[in-house]
Amino acid sequence: MGRNPVVGRQGPKHHAATIPDEKHAKRLAVKQIRSGIGHAATMRRTLEALGFQHHQQVIEIVNNASVRGMLFKVRHLVEVTPAQEA
């Protein structure tokens, strides 16, 4: 049995997403970068509640306290950037 490949993933590339405050971004572009498979059911339900339907999907959502709380729960599965203002 080999060692778990996830163990030892360190460095800036593998850190959790940082979520900007409301005053820095009104809307957020969120990309799911890791699958919910193998994670707790609550995390999978949180991804679904955010609007994700499949892996690598990018969604644009409003930046408010409830959304930031959901993003904090799955911050290791997503990448968060301020959305482009139209």
C-alpha positions in Angstrom: 0.0 0.0 0.0 1.5 3.3 -1.1 1.4 6.5 0.9 -1.5 8.9 0.5 -0.7 11.3 -2.3 -2.5 14.2 -0.6 -0.2 14.1 2.3 2.6 16.6 1.9 0.8 19.0 -0.5 2.1 22.3 0.8 3.0 25.7 -0.6 1.1 28.6 -2.0 -0.4 26.5 -4.8 -2.3 24.3 -2.3 -3.5 26.9 0.2 -7.2 27.6 0.8 -9.0 30.4 -1.0 -9.0 33.9 0.5 -12.4 35.5 0.4 -12.5 39.3 -0.2 -14.7 41.5 2.0 -17.8 43.2 0.8 -16.2 46.6 0.5 -13.5 45.1 -1.8 -15.8 43.2 -4.1 -19.6 43.4 -4.6 -19.7 40.2 -6.6 -17.4 37.2 -6.6 -16.3 34.8 -9.4 -15.9 31.3 -7.8 -14.4 28.3 -9.6 -14.6 24.8 -8.2 -11.0 23.5 -8.4 -11.4 20.2 -6.5 -14.1 17.6 -6.5 -16.5 17.1 -3.6 -16.1 13.3 -4.0 -14.5 11.9 -0.8 -15.5 14.9 1.3 -18.2 15.2 3.9 -21.8 15.3 2.6 -22.2 18.7 4.2 -19.4 20.1 1.9 -21.1 18.5 -1.1 -24.4 20.1 -0.2 -22.7 23.4 0.4 -21.2 23.3 -3.1 -24.6 22.5 -4.5 -26.2 25.3 -2.5 -23.7 27.8 -4.0 -24.8 26.7 -7.4 -22.1 24.3 -8.6 -23.3 21.5 -10.8 -20.0 20.1 -12.0 -16.2 20.3 -11.4 -14.3 23.3 -12.9 -17.5 25.3 -13.2 -17.2 29.1 -12.7 -20.2 30.9 -11.1 -20.7 34.6 -10.2 -22.4 35.3 -6.9 -23.2 38.2 -4.7 -20.7 38.9 -1.9 -22.6 38.8 1.4 -22.1 37.3 4.8 -24.1 34.1 4.2 -22.2 33.4 0.9 -18.8 34.1 2.6 -19.7 31.6 5.3 -20.5 28.9 2.8 -17.3 29.7 0.9 -15.3 29.5 4.1 -16.6 26.0 4.7 -15.4 24.8 1.2 -12.4 27.2 0.8 -10.1 24.3 0.0 -12.3 23.2 -2.9 -12.8 26.5 -4.6 -10.9 29.5 -6.0 -12.3 33.0 -5.4 -11.7 36.2 -7.3 -13.6 39.5 -7.5 -15.9 39.4 -10.5 -15.5 41.8 -13.4 -17.9 44.8 -13.2 -20.1 45.0 -16.3 
